[in-house]
């Protein structure tokens, strides 16, 4: 877990325990020591380099969408920006015909940044993902579109044959209606992604009805929805992700205590630097 914060990094002592880097997960299949699949490229991507122990990254970087907190780490990934790396970057199909490298260059190019994606060192390939199933390295990846404001967004279900992770970091279920409990609809795409997962990693940017009413227009879910989704789908564990940049460690502790008492003891907050073995 290389970065679990949402929207913007959150530096400072109040955020040190759960971490301030934005969205990034590194997965290693089978008995591998080095990660071969990275989910999202927030500022937490910088931390993946240390997991490579001096070796180049060789694998896939899979993006859920193109908001800043999911791509800003891309040019600072030292393990990928070297002559002997081999990086396959996959972004959601944009439906307007713009190719993957060009759409990334919309943020990573002058005058916003000194270089473009194609100028990173090593062997980089850029391609798009469409809804459905595909193979990547040792993984089977199911992509489904989920509602989120400001650009096409996917959630993923990833399996290496021994364990399954559902990764849905940005999700606005209220865009499809209030749902049975006022938290948003439990719609077909998200139910399929989370069904029986060993680990459900889900957007928990908001907490409680007041925050949901005040901030859901930005396109996020509340922690109560994530916990309830885990219960509905039989996920073995629910990891709260995309922490609000103003939610301190103390407030995250309180949120999780409440959810464990009211919904499920299987709920826990994502913690930067944590290694989860499945």
N, C-alpha and C positions, 0 to 999 in steps of 0.2 A: 504494500500500500504506500505509494510514493507521494501522493497528494490527495486530500479529501475535502478541501475547502472549495466553496463555490463563489462565482462572480468575480472575486478579486482576492489576491493573497491577503492573509491576516497575520502580519508579524507582531511580535511582542510577547511578553511573559504570560499574559492572560490566555494565550492560544498555544503555548509551547507543548502541552501534553498531547493534544490531539492533532496539532500541526497546523501550519498556515499555508502550505503550498496548495495550489489548485490541481484539479483532477488528473490523476495518472495512476494506473495500476500496471504492474509488471507480472506476467505469468510465465512459469516454466513448466513444461510438460514432462511427464514421466520422471526419470531420474536425473534430468538435466540440472546443472548448477546455474547456468546462465539463462536469463529470460529470453524467450523466443516470440512472445506476443505481448505487445504493449497496448493498453486501452487508454486512449486519449493522451494529449500532449500538453497538458497544463504546465505550470511552472514546476510541478513535481517531477517532470521528465528529467530534469537535471540529476535527480537522485539515482536514476536507473544506471548511469555511467558507473557509479560505485559498485553496483551489483555485478558488473562485468569483469571485475578484477583485472583491469588492464587490457582486456580483449575487446575486439570490435563487436558492435551489435550486428547480428545476422538474424533477421526475422521480419515480422509484420508489425506495423503501427496502425491500429484500427481506431478511427475517430467516430464518435457518436454524432457530432455536428461541429459547426465551425465558429462558435462563439469564442471570445478571447480566452476565457478561462480553460478552454480545451485545446488551444493551439499555441499559446504564447511561449511554451517551453521548446518548441520545435527547433529554432535556430541555436539553442543553447545545449543541445543534446550532444555532448562531446563524444559519447560512445558511438554515435551515428555519423558525426561530422569528422570523419577520418578516412584516409585513402583506402583502407581495407574493409570498410563496412559494406553491408548489403541490406538496404532498408526498403521494404515495400510499404508505401503509405496508401491506406484505403480510406476514402471519404464517402459519405452518402451521396448518391446520385442527385444532382441539383435540378434535374428535370427541365432545365432551360438550355441544355447542351453545353454548358461551360465545363471544360475538363478539369480534373482534380488539381493539377499543378497550377493552372491559371486561377482557380478560385482561391487557393491558398495564397497566391501572390497578391491577392487583393489586400491582404494585411501585411504580408511579409515581402516588401519591396520598397524601394525609394518612392516617396520621401518618408515613409513610415519606418523603414528598416534598411540598413545598408546593402543587403543582398537579397536575392530571390531564392525560392526553394531549390531551383535547378542548379544553383551555385554552391550548394552544400557539397562537401567532399565525400568521396566514396561512390558506391553504386546505389543511386536512389531511383525508385520507380514510383509513379503516382497513378492511381486508378480509382474507380468508383465502385461502390457497393449498391446493389439493389435489394429490395426485400426478397427474402428466401434463404436458402441454405447454400453454404459453400465450404470448401476445405481450405485450410491455411496451416502449413506446417503439420503438426500432429493434431490439429483441432478441427472439429466440426462447428461451424458458426451459423446460427440462425439469426437473421436480421429482420426486425419488424419496425415499422414506422410508429412512433408514439407522438402524441400532441405536445408541442413545446413552442413557445412564441419566438418568432424571428428567424426562421430557417428550418429546413428539413432536418428532422432528428430521428435517430434510430436507437432502439434498445437491442441488446445482443444476448443470446443464450449460447454459451460456449462449453463444449465438452471435449475431453481428450480420451473418452472411453472409460475412464475410471471415476470421474467427478464432473459435476455440472455447475457452472456459475451463471447466474442471470445478472446482467449489468445494465441498469436503467438509471443513469445519473441525473438526467434532466427529463422531467415528465410533468405535464399539467393535466391531470385527469378531469379537473373541473371544466376544461374546455369542451368536454363531451357531456356535461350536465353534472348536477349535484351528486348523483349516485344514491345508493340506499341509506347512507349515513351522513350525507352532506359533505363528504371529503373528496368526491369526484367519482366518476364511473370506473368500475372494474371491467374494462372492456376486453374484447377478445384477444387483441395483440399482447397486452401486458399479462393476461392470464396464461397465455401460451408460453411466453418467455419465462415466467416464474414457476411454472408447474413442477412441483417436486424437486426444485433445485436444491443442491447441497448448500449453496450460498446465494442469497438474494441481496444484491448491492443496489440500493434504491435512493433516489432523490428524497432528502428529508430537510430541505432548505427552510421550511416553515414549521411552526409548532403552534397548534391550537387554532380555534375558530377565528380569533381576532387577527392573528397574523395572516391566516388564509384569506380573510376578507380584505385585508389591507394590501397584501403584496402578491396575491396569486396572479394579478394581471401581468406580472413579469414572466410567468410561465412555469411555476414550480409546484411541487406537491408538499404536503405536510408529513411530519414524521408518523403521525397516527395512521395515515393512509399506507405508508410503507409497512408498518407493523401488521395492519389488518390484511394487506395483500399477502404477506407471508403466511398468515393464518389460513386464508382462503385457499391458497395454492399448495399448502403443505411443505413449504420451504423449511429446510432443517435449521437454518439460521438466517437472521435478517441483519444486515449491516447498514446503518444509517450513513448516508453519503451526501456530498455537496453541502457541507455545513455552512450555514449563514455566516458571512464574514464578521458579523458583530456578535456571534454566539460564542461566548467565552467557554473555557474548560469547565468552569463551575456550572454554567447554565446548561451545558451538554450533559453533565452528570445528573442534574435535576431532571432534564427531559427523559433520560434513559431510565431513571428510577421510576418515574411516572408510567412510562410505557410498559416496563416489566411488571409492574403491579396491576395495571389496568388491562393490558392486552396479552403480552407474551413474555416469558422469561428468556426467550431466544433472541431478543433484540439487543444489539450492541452498537456503539458508535464506531465508525471507521477511524483508525488511528494511524497517522503518518509514521512510516517505518515499521509497522507491524507486518509480520510474516504469518500467513495462514496456510497451513498444510491441509490438503484435502485428499 
